[in-house]
């Protein structure tokens, strides 16, 4: 067999010795410690020397002793450790040099050593060429990657814009979802509270039923026969309940018809009240207040009617639940009997309330009829008063005409100044002659039929000095009466 040394095998395989790898690691760590700050604990430990005497014999090798030997072998100094990249390169190159030197030392003749060096040089040239080719390929790849990078940047900017738009839309959607979630949570809480209330009520009722079942376990045998009889009674009660519902529906229909009549009467009363608003405002306000009170009573009655219907629906649901529980177990019948008694009491109360509301409604109808009758009477009184006013206006006109004539006569008599006595005697005779005419007019049928003779206007005397002013006032009164 061929005897091949380990150094040749390592050179072909490009594997180093363990000592070389350890040397590289030591030097790398040594450079790392030297590059630290001056006050670092690693540097102080390298420079530290222990006090005291050593033992007998050869002293043990220290870390710095080994590092100095490694630096001498590689050809490196401690000051060069400042530059990290150069320190690493020198360590690795020193390693290759040592390998080369070891391989050359194995060769005996210088020709073989020169051939080995040429071979090594050729290998390094091929490696250099390969690295250059790889460099070119990598540069091409780099240009392609730069172009792709620019393209990706453009796409990234577009994607960022789209992302911003999408983020705005997502925020709006999130807000909408939050509002919807809050509404859903609130509704769920409300439903949960309602469910808890129902479950608590159901649990309480179940507890009551269980307590009653425990109390009435001994009476079950005797109550079974009664259950059959009570079932027949229940059928009869159901029939009576249905008849009563039909009767209530008829009563409601009758109430609706009566309400329609009341509405029609109210419309008529309002139409009549609109005619006399200007003259009888106080009466109108009173009637409107009473109509509003009756309307309010009607609305209250309607609300109570709705409430009664709801109670009836609740009672029907309770009755159905009770019938189902009766089919399941005969033991719960005692509780149902108590509830039926309560229901009958409530129905009696409701009937009393309906009678009471019916009486109130009838009283309101009577009050409305009385109001309508009072209004007709007052309309008649108004018509009679209008007739009286017209008669009084006619009488005033006649009196004013007589007064004007008398004033004209008085003015005609006051003109001649020489015949003063004759004028006075003549005026007296004329006044005496005109007095019976006035008396006769006062005794006319218009004067007799007037309801207020005390308020009729009287004629002035002949010697009165208020003639023209009274005439103007009389004309104003006549114009106002005609209007």
Buried (B, 14 or more C-beta within 10 A) or exposed (E): EEEEEEBEEBBEEEEBBEEBEEBBEBBBEBBEBBBEEEEEEEBEEBEEEEEEEEEEEEEEEEEEEBBEEBBEBBEBEEEEBEEEEEBBEBBEEBBEEBBBEBBBEBBEEEEEBEEBBEEBEEEEEEEEEEEEEEEEEEEEEEEEEEEEEEEEEEEEEEEEEEEEEEEEEEEEEEEEEEEEEEEEEEEEEEEEEEEEEEEEEEEEEEEEBEEBBEEBEEEEEEBEEBBEEBBEEBEEBEEEBEEBEEEBEEEEEEBEEBBEEBEEBBEEBEEBBEEBEEEBEEBBEEBEEBBEEBBEBBEEBEEBBEEBEEBBEEBEEBBEEBEEBBEEEBBBBBBBBEBBEEBEEEBEEBEEEBEEBBEBBEEBBEBBEEBBEEBEEEBEEBEEEEEBEEBBBEBBBBBBEBBBEBBEBBEEBEEEEEEEEEBEEEBEEBBEEBEEEBEEBBEEEEBEEBEEEEEEBEBBEBEEEEBEEBBEEBEEBBEEBEE
